[in-house]
Structures are given as structure tokens and as C-alpha cells.
Amino acid sequence: MLNKNVKYFTTGEFAKLCKVNKQTLIYYDQIGLLSPIMKDHKDYRYYTIAQYDFFSVIELLKTVGMSLKDIQKYMADKSPENFLELMHQQKALVAKKRQELEMIESIIEVKIETTEEALQTDFDSITIGHFPEETLYLSKNIEDATEEQFVKAVSDFIDELDRSQLDTGYPIGGITRREQVLAGNYDNYCYLYMEQPHPQEGHPYFKAIEGDFIIGYHLGLSTELGQTYERLFKVMDERGYELGQYVYEEYIYDAVIKNREEEYVTKIMMEITKKAN
């Protein structure tokens, strides 16, 4: 029997209050998660305002990823102590999710910054500039790797970046030793790398040498890289420089931005030193 001193909500009214459809409330009733305070002789369901907070907690727990099954387990053993423990657990999960979202936001910011920079770049240009020291996270040594070994090394490197939260949003690049470049083996990388502007403690890093670099861009297939390297060596020689210890390559435009490999753009950064007189 309805208590005239209590405001009751029909299923439709309570669903509107909770901003869900009626079927959600009916389902919660069927699984014993949130049942109406009473049903009349016509089987009409009625809820009270006190049940709104109950519903809000269910939705809160769902939002942070808790399953209905786990919520049911808690509801079967409710107590102030259990509720407090549950809230502390969920708070820790929210803090972790916030950290993950902040990392994703940082990666997006890097993608925006690098793409905007690329849009302002003349890919026909060859420039010489001085680079500050940079911190890189490296893969294991992959020089002279077979195709199968290279594929596995790339997969392992990406897994490690993900597992250790070292994906900074910068492109994965390749480092080639001077000897390989001079021999024309431009894609015989010794390491893969990713730039780390804010290095974390507890990880081995490689410090890219501060110094002068010649920078150019290769537009097109990687099998045609040699043509761009020849242009870079020509300018290097004309300006009185010789190749340093390492060459760094990274995609500016790849499959994320371009559909055809012929439109990919590779940035080539070659360490250089002044020729001895």
C-alpha cells in the first residue's frame, strides 16, 4: 500500500530522473540489483527519491569499469566498512585512468605539434643546424638482422614502449652507423629509437650527441633512399663537412597521414664534422 507521506515515482518518472530508459530499471530489477520500493496489485513499480543515490552509485561504479556482476557481489554484502573499502579501490582506479588519459593527451599534443611543423616544412630543402643533446630510448641492437629478426625487434620495441609507458608520441626512428651509410646500406639500422623529452628513472637511455647535423627529406619509396643520401653527401662535401658517427631517420608522413607509400616523407638527420684542413 502506498504511503501518502512519501513521494513515489513510477518507473517512467524514475527513469527520467536517472536519465536512463525504463528497460534499464526493469533489467536491474530482474537481476536483483535495484528493485522498486514496492509494486501494487497491478504490478506497477514504484521508486523513492532515496533510491536515486543507490542508482547513482551503481552508475558511478559502472563508469569506472566495474561490472554489474561485481556490483551485485558488493550489494549482497553491504556495510559501511565494505563501502569505504570499495570507494578507496575505485579512487585508486580513477587515479590510474587519469594518469593514462594525461599520457594520451600528451601523445596527441606531440602529434599535433609535429604535424603542424611538417606542414610548414619545405621537403626539398637541405639545411645544416646545431642540435642540442637529446635523450632517446633504444631497441636492442638490430644491425645485420634478418627480415624475420627485424620484424620481431620492431614488435618487441613497441611492446616495451607500451609496457613501460615510454610512448611519447614521437615517431619511431632508426639509427644507422657511419660505416653502413658509407657502404650504401642505408636501412641497416643498428637501433630503433623514440625521443624521450621527459626521461623516467630506471630505464637505460641513449644520449644523442650534441652537434652539427645536415637535415634533408626523402619523398617516396624507401628503396629510393640512396638518391636523397647522394644529394645530402654532395651538399655536405660542398660545405666542407664529413659524415659523423650516426645517421637518424624517422617518418614525417607515413600510413597515418598518406595512403600511398610514394607520398611518405622520411626525415634524415646526419651527424657531421668539419673536414680537417
Phi, psi and omega in degrees: 000137181290135175273117184296342180272358181244136177278119179256147177245134173290170179302317180296317181293318181290324177297318178296320179297320183273355180061044174226172176271165184299327182298328178296315179294320179297319180294315178302324178292317182297325181266003176076022181273314178216103181260151177298154181296334178194162174230139180272186185293344177264009180068022174284138182268143178226139180238162176241164180299331179298334181280349179296317179297322177301311179299318182299321178293319177301313180294324177299313181294323176296320182299323180273008171100009180280134182283158177299327179297316180291325177295321178299320179300317179295315184298334180283347182221054184286142173192159177303321181294315180294323179295318180296317178298318179298317180295322177296320178298315182291326177298318178296321178294320179296319179298320178293317179296322178298317178299317179296318179294323178295322178294318178297318178299319179297319179296318179298318179299320178294317179299318178297312183299313183290326179288320177297320177296319180296323180296337180263003186264136173272107185286353175271351185281153171231121184233159174241129183215165179257123181257138172287169177295136179236149178260128181237147171260129188252154170280179171290165181296127183238013181299137181063021179290147172288169179301319180295317179294323180295315180300317179294321180296320178297314180298315180297321181294315179296319178299318181292320177301318181289314184296321183264007180054049181251005176284109184264357181095346177285156182293150172285127181245175178234141177251131179238135180286153180311313185299321180291320180295315180296333178275358179085008179267069190294332183256016176271073185292147173267334179211152162266156180211160169221134181295141181233087182294335180230079185301140176268150177288151175090009179236143176283128181237160176248131178265110176295136187292132173291137179163196183271142179224149168255132187239130176218175185228135177254122178255117177125200185293146179293337179291347181254016182302327183306324180297318180290321178298322178298318177298317181294318179296325180296312179295319179303313181294317180298328182270002176082030179244163171227163185293138177274210189280323187225156171237139182243132177236141172206148180287135170265313173240127176225206185295341178292328188248328182240146180275327185254136181298333179296343181258000178295149178235127178249129176270129181244123181237113186250124173296137181225154174225152178294138177294144176289143180289000000 
